[in-house]
Amino acid sequence: MMQIDILTLFPEMFSGVFGHSILQKAAEKSAVQYNVVNFRDYADNKHSTVDDYPYGGGAGMVLKPQPIFDAVASLREQAASKNPRVILLCPQGERYEQRKAEELAKEEHLIFICGHYEGYDERIREHVVTDEISIGDYVLTGGELGAMVVVDSVVRLLPEVLGNEESHQKDSFSTGLLEHPHYTRPADFRGLKVPDVLLSGNHKLIEEWRNKEALRRTLLRRPDLLDKIALTDEQEKWLKEVKKDYE
């Protein structure tokens, strides 16, 4: 079972997220255990302050190292695994991608640090954190929403969480391409029809159509992804066929 600890100043933000849908079902199946901790509880001063003014001046407040150091140390002591991945959510971190979710899903223990204010004391980055993650090139008011995104993307990859193993294996980005289009009943909705090939029952043709459409969607929406993956000879052939439609 994976252990996920969240260090935050706003633990109530996570109750709705962890208590519904796939994340709740994952906990019920004992695939994951969530633990949300208010790191203000670890502050060693009578006012329980966790931030202070930056040395050298400047706007905003900076998170102090002591509460984070002590909170992470406590979580390490309580854990069965002594080598958790300690993840800092911050705009300066590695841009989050599916391959990172797949990497983290193999771990036994993840600790997420959700900061607020202007930033973190640099000693937190240097001596506590193993990974810094950014969910995009923009700034949020805190790390909580980023942690929710990462946790959701990781937990759904855990064995038996989705029920059908193929549900995530063919997701967008898992294969390096965007996912192909999906259709369901009715086959004719107000004159808008499902492609005939999907109704043919010919699984080989259906799989070929899905591969081509995944390539088409990637070419039109995220052509940069095609430069990052090694296509098979068959995929190269299909991509050439798709490109002819736009010449």
C-alpha positions in Angstrom: 0.0 0.0 0.0 1.3 3.4 -0.9 1.5 6.0 1.9 0.9 9.7 0.9 1.5 12.4 3.4 0.5 16.0 2.7 2.1 18.9 4.6 -0.1 21.9 4.4 -1.4 24.9 6.3 -4.9 24.2 5.0 -5.7 20.5 5.6 -9.4 21.1 5.1 -8.9 21.7 1.4 -8.1 17.9 0.9 -11.2 16.4 2.5 -13.4 16.7 -0.5 -10.7 15.6 -2.9 -9.7 12.4 -1.0 -13.2 11.6 0.0 -14.7 11.2 -3.5 -14.4 9.3 -6.8 -11.3 7.3 -7.7 -9.2 8.7 -4.8 -11.7 7.5 -2.3 -12.1 4.1 -3.9 -8.3 3.7 -4.0 -8.2 4.2 -0.2 -11.2 1.8 0.3 -9.3 -0.9 -1.7 -6.2 -0.3 0.5 -4.2 0.7 -2.5 -3.2 4.0 -0.7 -3.4 5.7 2.7 -3.7 9.5 2.9 -2.4 11.5 5.8 -2.9 15.3 5.8 -0.8 17.2 8.3 -0.9 20.9 9.3 2.8 21.6 9.6 2.0 24.6 11.8 1.6 22.0 14.5 5.4 21.5 14.4 6.3 25.2 14.9 8.5 25.6 17.9 7.4 29.1 19.0 4.5 30.1 21.2 2.7 31.9 18.4 3.0 28.9 16.0 4.4 31.1 13.2 5.8 29.2 10.2 7.1 32.2 8.2 9.3 35.2 8.6 10.8 38.1 6.7 13.4 37.4 4.0 17.0 38.2 4.8 18.2 41.0 2.5 14.8 42.5 2.3 12.1 42.2 -0.2 8.4 41.7 -0.5 6.5 38.8 1.0 7.2 36.2 3.7 9.3 33.1 3.5 8.5 29.7 5.1 10.9 28.9 7.9 12.9 25.7 7.7 12.2 24.4 11.3 8.5 23.3 10.9 9.2 21.6 7.6 12.4 19.8 8.8 10.7 18.6 11.9 7.4 17.5 10.2 9.3 15.5 7.5 11.5 13.9 10.2 8.4 12.9 12.2 6.8 11.4 9.1 10.0 9.5 8.3 10.1 8.0 11.8 6.5 6.8 11.6 6.8 5.3 8.1 7.6 1.7 7.3 9.7 3.0 4.4 12.7 5.1 5.4 13.3 6.6 2.0 10.2 8.5 1.0 10.2 10.8 -2.0 9.7 14.3 -0.6 8.0 16.5 -3.2 8.0 20.3 -3.2 5.3 22.0 -5.3 6.8 25.1 -6.7 6.9 27.1 -10.0 10.6 26.5 -10.2 10.3 22.8 -10.3 10.4 20.2 -13.0 7.4 20.5 -15.3 5.1 17.7 -14.5 4.5 15.0 -17.2 2.9 11.6 -17.4 6.3 9.8 -17.2 6.8 11.4 -13.8 3.5 10.2 -12.6 4.4 6.7 -13.7 7.8 7.0 -11.9 6.1 8.1 -8.6 3.5 5.4 -8.8 6.2 2.9 -8.2 7.1 4.4 -4.8 5.9 3.2 -1.4 5.9 6.6 0.3 5.4 10.1 -1.0 5.5 13.3 1.1 4.1 16.5 -0.5 5.1 19.9 0.8 2.5 22.6 0.0 3.9 26.1 0.7 2.3 29.5 0.8 3.7 33.1 0.9 6.6 34.2 -1.2 8.7 31.1 -1.1 10.7 28.5 0.9 13.8 28.9 2.9 16.4 27.4 0.5 17.7 25.0 3.1 14.4 23.1 2.7 15.1 22.5 -0.9 18.7 21.6 -0.3 18.4 19.2 2.6 14.8 17.8 2.8 13.4 17.7 -0.7 14.0 15.0 -3.3 11.8 16.3 -6.1 10.6 19.8 -7.1 7.5 19.7 -9.3 5.6 22.4 -11.2 2.2 21.6 -12.8 2.6 24.5 -15.3 4.2 27.8 -16.1 2.0 29.9 -13.9 1.8 30.8 -10.2 -0.8 29.7 -7.7 -1.4 31.0 -4.2 -0.2 27.8 -2.7 1.0 24.2 -3.4 -2.3 22.5 -2.4 -3.9 22.4 -5.9 -0.7 21.2 -7.4 -0.4 18.4 -4.9 -4.0 17.4 -5.6 -3.2 17.2 -9.3 -0.1 15.1 -8.8 -1.8 12.7 -6.3 -4.7 12.1 -8.6 -2.4 11.3 -11.5 -0.3 8.9 -9.4 -3.0 7.1 -7.5 -5.0 6.2 -10.6 -1.9 4.3 -11.9 -1.7 2.0 -8.8 -2.6 -1.6 -9.4 -6.4 -2.4 -9.5 -7.4 1.2 -8.7 -9.1 1.7 -12.1 -10.2 -2.0 -12.4 -9.1 -2.2 -16.0 -5.4 -2.1 -16.5 -5.7 -0.8 -20.0 -7.7 2.3 -18.8 -4.5 4.1 -18.1 -2.0 2.3 -20.4 -3.6 4.0 -23.4 -4.2 7.4 -21.9 -3.0 10.5 -23.6 0.8 10.9 -22.9 1.2 7.3 -21.6 2.0 6.2 -25.1 3.7 9.4 -26.0 0.8 10.4 -28.2 -2.6 12.1 -27.5 -5.4 9.6 -27.1 -7.7 8.7 -30.0 -11.3 9.8 -30.1 -14.0 7.8 -28.2 -17.6 7.2 -29.1 -20.5 5.4 -27.4 -24.2 4.7 -28.0 -26.3 5.8 -29.8 -24.5 5.1 -33.1 -26.5 8.0 -34.7 -27.1 11.0 -32.5 -29.1 13.7 -34.2 -27.6 12.8 -37.5 -24.0 12.7 -36.1 -22.7 9.3 -36.7 -20.0 7.1 -35.2 -17.3 6.1 -37.7 -18.3 2.9 -39.5 -15.0 1.2 -38.7 -15.9 1.2 -35.0 -19.1 -0.7 -35.7 -17.5 -3.2 -38.0 -16.4 -5.7 -35.4 -13.0 -6.0 -37.2 -10.6 -5.5 -34.3 -7.5 -5.2 -36.5 -9.1 -2.3 -38.5 -10.4 -0.7 -35.3 -6.9 -0.8 -33.7 -5.4 0.7 -36.9 -8.0 3.5 -37.0 -7.3 4.3 -33.3 -3.6 4.4 -34.0 -4.0 6.7 -36.9 -6.4 9.0 -35.1 -4.0 9.2 -32.1 -1.3 10.3 -34.6 -3.7 12.7 -36.3 -4.7 14.3 -33.0 -1.1 14.6 -31.9 -0.1 16.1 -35.2 -2.8 18.7 -35.1 -2.8 19.6 -31.4 0.7 18.8 -30.0 3.1 18.2 -32.9 6.0 18.8 -30.5 5.3 15.4 -28.9 6.1 13.6 -32.2 9.7 14.8 -31.8 10.0 13.2 -28.4 9.1 9.6 -29.2 10.4 6.9 -31.4 7.6 5.8 -33.8 7.5 2.2 -35.1 7.8 1.6 -38.8 4.1 1.1 -39.0 3.4 4.3 -37.1 5.7 6.2 -39.5 3.6 4.8 -42.4 0.4 5.8 -40.8 1.7 9.3 -40.0 2.6 9.8 -43.6 -1.0 8.8 -44.6 -2.4 11.2 -42.1 -0.2 14.1 -43.3 -1.4 13.6 -46.9 -4.9 14.7 -45.7 -3.5 18.1 -45.0 -1.3 18.6 -48.0 
